[in-house]
Amino acid sequence: RRGSALFLPGTPTGRPGRGGPSPQEALARLRETEEMLSKKQEYLETRIERELAAARQHGTKNNPLFVYSELCFSLNISKQ
């Protein structure tokens, strides 16, 4: 008689499960996530600056090296 089970909100099977993390654990995890994201943002910003400097150095005309560097940069960014 599976159909007659009482389903409680938050528990898909109605069985008591492990509760969520404690507030202290959740805050610690959020801080770690925030730190990781800020480091990633800082890395990406410096990389963008470096790529823009290289693009300016090669010129913005229809230069094959400029086009190639822009292509590689956009492909690398889309992977992350």
Residue frames relative to the residue before (quaternion, step in Angstrom):
aa qw qx qy qz dx dy dz
R 1.0000 0.0000 0.0000 0.0000 0.00 0.00 0.00
R 0.0308 0.8338 -0.5474 0.0654 3.52 0.53 1.15
G 0.6445 0.5659 -0.3255 0.3981 3.58 1.01 -0.70
S 0.6934 0.4881 -0.2879 0.4450 3.58 1.13 -0.44
A 0.4226 0.7100 -0.4703 0.3101 3.60 1.23 0.12
L 0.4149 -0.6879 0.5431 0.2442 3.52 -1.15 0.72
F 0.1801 -0.7933 0.5751 0.0863 3.58 -0.65 1.10
L 0.2276 -0.7758 0.5782 0.1098 3.52 -0.79 1.05
P 0.5705 -0.5903 0.4287 0.3771 3.59 -1.06 0.62
G 0.7876 0.3089 -0.2389 0.4767 3.54 -0.99 0.86
T 0.7305 0.2921 -0.2169 0.5778 3.58 1.24 -0.20
P 0.3414 -0.7935 0.4613 0.2025 3.60 -0.26 1.21
T 0.7555 0.3547 -0.2217 0.5042 3.59 1.06 -0.55
G 0.5233 -0.6391 0.4174 0.3788 3.56 1.23 -0.15
R 0.5723 0.5805 -0.3816 0.4357 3.59 1.25 -0.16
P 0.4912 -0.6368 0.4836 0.3454 3.56 -1.01 0.64
G 0.1049 -0.8135 0.5716 0.0210 3.53 -0.82 0.99
R 0.6829 -0.4307 0.3653 0.4633 3.48 -1.31 -0.13
G 0.4486 -0.6914 0.4994 0.2671 3.55 -0.88 0.90
G 0.6574 -0.4975 0.3837 0.4160 3.53 -1.28 0.12
P 0.6798 -0.4657 0.3424 0.4514 3.57 -1.25 0.03
S 0.5813 -0.5654 0.4437 0.3816 3.52 -1.23 0.47
P 0.6595 -0.5155 0.3521 0.4188 3.60 -1.15 0.39
Q 0.6391 0.5204 -0.3337 0.4576 3.61 1.03 -0.73
E 0.6540 0.5025 -0.3112 0.4721 3.59 0.98 -0.83
A 0.6480 0.5205 -0.3178 0.4563 3.57 0.98 -0.84
L 0.6587 0.5002 -0.3077 0.4703 3.59 0.95 -0.82
A 0.6420 0.5166 -0.3251 0.4640 3.59 0.97 -0.82
R 0.6654 0.4943 -0.3039 0.4696 3.56 0.95 -0.85
L 0.6360 0.5211 -0.3254 0.4670 3.59 1.02 -0.76
R 0.6430 0.5137 -0.3260 0.4652 3.59 1.00 -0.78
E 0.6422 0.5115 -0.3247 0.4696 3.58 0.99 -0.82
T 0.6547 0.5092 -0.3075 0.4664 3.57 0.97 -0.87
E 0.6506 0.5151 -0.3154 0.4604 3.57 0.95 -0.85
E 0.6503 0.5134 -0.3126 0.4646 3.58 0.98 -0.85
M 0.6582 0.5086 -0.3060 0.4631 3.58 0.95 -0.89
L 0.6742 0.4927 -0.2942 0.4649 3.58 0.94 -0.87
S 0.6510 0.5010 -0.3327 0.4631 3.60 0.98 -0.72
K 0.6292 0.5152 -0.3378 0.4739 3.60 1.05 -0.69
K 0.6503 0.5089 -0.3157 0.4674 3.57 0.98 -0.82
Q 0.6424 0.5179 -0.3213 0.4645 3.58 0.98 -0.83
E 0.6479 0.5154 -0.3163 0.4632 3.57 0.95 -0.86
Y 0.6453 0.5171 -0.3150 0.4658 3.58 0.97 -0.85
L 0.6884 0.4833 -0.2903 0.4563 3.58 0.86 -0.95
E 0.6355 0.5251 -0.3358 0.4557 3.59 1.02 -0.73
T 0.6663 0.4744 -0.3145 0.4818 3.61 0.94 -0.81
R 0.6346 0.5238 -0.3354 0.4588 3.57 1.04 -0.69
I 0.6265 0.5231 -0.3325 0.4726 3.59 1.01 -0.79
E 0.6509 0.5123 -0.3191 0.4605 3.58 0.92 -0.89
R 0.6591 0.5113 -0.3052 0.4594 3.57 0.96 -0.88
E 0.6707 0.4940 -0.2946 0.4683 3.58 0.96 -0.87
L 0.6421 0.5132 -0.3232 0.4689 3.59 1.02 -0.76
A 0.6312 0.5188 -0.3348 0.4693 3.56 1.03 -0.76
A 0.6514 0.5013 -0.3168 0.4733 3.59 0.97 -0.80
A 0.6463 0.5172 -0.3220 0.4595 3.57 1.00 -0.79
R 0.6497 0.5043 -0.3193 0.4708 3.59 0.99 -0.79
Q 0.6334 0.5390 -0.3289 0.4473 3.55 1.05 -0.79
H 0.7179 0.4316 -0.2478 0.4868 3.60 0.98 -0.80
G 0.5383 -0.6325 0.3991 0.3884 3.55 1.25 -0.16
T 0.3925 -0.7365 0.5101 0.2080 3.53 -1.21 0.49
K 0.4382 0.6707 -0.4847 0.3511 3.57 1.20 0.24
N 0.7067 -0.4431 0.3255 0.4453 3.56 -1.21 -0.25
N 0.1634 0.8192 -0.5194 0.1800 3.52 1.00 0.97
P 0.4791 -0.6920 0.4479 0.3017 3.65 -0.72 0.95
L 0.6401 0.5212 -0.3380 0.4521 3.62 1.02 -0.71
F 0.6262 0.5257 -0.3283 0.4729 3.58 1.05 -0.75
V 0.6632 0.5015 -0.3034 0.4654 3.57 0.88 -0.95
Y 0.6574 0.5091 -0.3085 0.4621 3.59 0.96 -0.85
S 0.6689 0.4939 -0.3128 0.4592 3.60 0.91 -0.87
E 0.6402 0.5117 -0.3270 0.4705 3.60 1.01 -0.73
L 0.6396 0.5257 -0.3215 0.4595 3.58 1.00 -0.80
C 0.6696 0.4900 -0.2985 0.4716 3.58 0.88 -0.93
F 0.6514 0.5217 -0.3181 0.4499 3.57 0.95 -0.86
S 0.6885 0.4736 -0.2995 0.4604 3.59 0.83 -0.90
L 0.6396 0.5148 -0.3329 0.4638 3.60 1.04 -0.66
N 0.6576 0.5053 -0.3093 0.4653 3.59 1.01 -0.78
I 0.6543 0.5038 -0.3183 0.4657 3.57 0.96 -0.79
S 0.6705 0.5035 -0.3163 0.4436 3.60 0.92 -0.81
K 0.6069 0.5514 -0.3580 0.4467 3.62 1.16 -0.45
Q 0.7082 0.4542 -0.2636 0.4719 3.59 1.09 -0.63
